[in-house]
């Protein structure tokens, strides 16, 4: 297991043959060197790092000026694996490794020379964006904003206008959690004002995010218009092999994701029953391993069930209780936020239900 604290070394927890555990504290740089040399290859998905790349990465760490494109390709593939792992593990398990790899990439960049400097900046921007996302999911919005700003700086330095636009959408998403609908709308709309024409999936994502801002602002007509625009963009540009330089999230963004994300908009504009239908369908078809995403969907469904025209408070409370352990295991503050919203609704309307009291008491226990 991996553990990391703010600014602290990575802590490895190793199981011994007799069942006991041993914790070892090492620096983030040492951690990444261990991965590079293969000593901790079991922590990585199979096939991410081959022996040749391990040798190249070791040399790059020892002599950063000798960085070659194969090392950059390794970090790109590893980031794609992190995105997949995030749907299962959440920020608690991923922040440590990602921060360690960011440290190494930053050190490599200090010594980089053309022609590797610009692609390394692009990878740095993507890692910083992902770090911002993990901090956002963990509930640390200042850190999420900081890393999103760093990512923007690196993307601009690399001339990566698609990434600059994507980061405006990401900052809009952070503003949602800050309950700032004006910034949600303004930042999402600003993505379309970048000098380069947006890749269609990115343009659709920007419209989806702007729709969410209008929903939070209480304007259902603007919300619906932007969701429709996003759907048209995706329909006119069917699935194709994505540009590997694009943000990893866009490789997985399409009509299904747009529909799932629209559920939050529908709930906000009073169409909770539409949100329920979407979320139930998504939960029923999710791969079993997507632990964190399943918990977040279930928490959103619980709130939609409570806000329905025909509310089912007992079901909402049970769904909330089922999400508690997922929030704890993954460290997802987004799940906890949904559960606190649910707790407030159930306590206000159905405080006498046993499961309402159980959810309320469990959340109090976590807070203490």
Secondary structure, 3 states (H helix, E strand, C coil): CEEECCCCCEEEEEECCCCCEEEEEECHHHHHHHHHHCCCHHHCCCCCCCHHHHHHHHHHHHCHHHCCHHHHHHHHHHHHHHHHHHHHHCHHHHHHHHHHHHHHHHHHHHHCCCCHHHHHHHHHHHHHHHHHHHHHHCCCHHHHHHHHHHHHHHHHHHCCHHHHHHHHHHHHHHHHHCCCHHHHHHHHHHHHHCCCCCCHHHHHHHHHHHHHHHHHCCCHHHHHHHHHHHHHHHHHCCCCCCCCCCCHHHHHCCHHHHHHHHHHHHHHCCCHHHHHHHHHHHHHHCCCCCHHHHHHHHHHHHHHHHHCCCCCHHHHHHHHHHHHHHHHHHCCHHHHHHHHHHHHHHHHHCCCCHHHHHHHHHHHHHHC
